[in-house]
Each structure stands twice: as C-alpha cells, then as structure tokens.
Amino acid sequence: SYKGICEMVHAAMNSDKEKDVKYMYFDPTQYSNVAFPFRKETFITSPGKAKLTLDWAPTHKFDQDIVEEVKAYVSGDLANEKWGTEQLKADLEIIASKDPDFMFTYPFFDDVRINPETRPYPFESV
C-alpha cells in the first residue's frame, strides 16, 4: 500500500513519525491534476505471470531495497531539486480539501530547500 511504502521511507530516513507524518486519503477521480504514480482508476500489478511462465523468482525484497533507495535519493540531486507552485499544485489542492487546518504553514512547504518561493504565494489569497 502507499501507506506501507511511506512508513518504510520514514523508517529509512529515521524521521519522527509522530511529528512528521500526516496521512490524507483522497479519491483521485475528484481532482484534475492527478499524475503518475497515482491513477484515476484502479491499477494492480503482479509478477505472477512471470513466475508461472518463466519460472522466475524475485531476487530483491522491497523492504530491504528501500533503505538503499532512500540513501541514494537523499545523497543525490533529486533531494535538492527546488519545487515551485506548478509542481505542488495537485498536492496543495488535495491537502487543502482534506485538511481543515491547512494554512500553508507545513514545514515541508516553507522549507527553502524544497520551495524557493516565499509567501504570499501566487495561489494564496491575501
């Protein structure tokens, strides 16, 4: 599940789950800017056919590999990429609709390492 993946990432980052995590569930068909890996319809994958027809067996385990993936992400260029309002538009639409306390004050959004723009944001009413 997406929640399970998030929990593995937080564990790999040694973050404070109680302080840093807030899950917000949403129906993607209600939003206009839903992009990969999220879909507006159910999408299920399985290696079952490869196992059956090719006698294939996995050699990696996601819960073990995610630790190295997180390390590579944090030490690489992607973790330092600056996100502007265009990249965050869909996230903000979902957060604002699901969180009655949403005030554009989430630490992830105000962190200049993530968002170089300053308040008031172009989409924020003054």
Helices and strands as residue ranges (DSSP letters): H 2-12, H 17-20, G 28-30, H 48-54, H 62-75, G 78-80, H 85-98, H 107-110
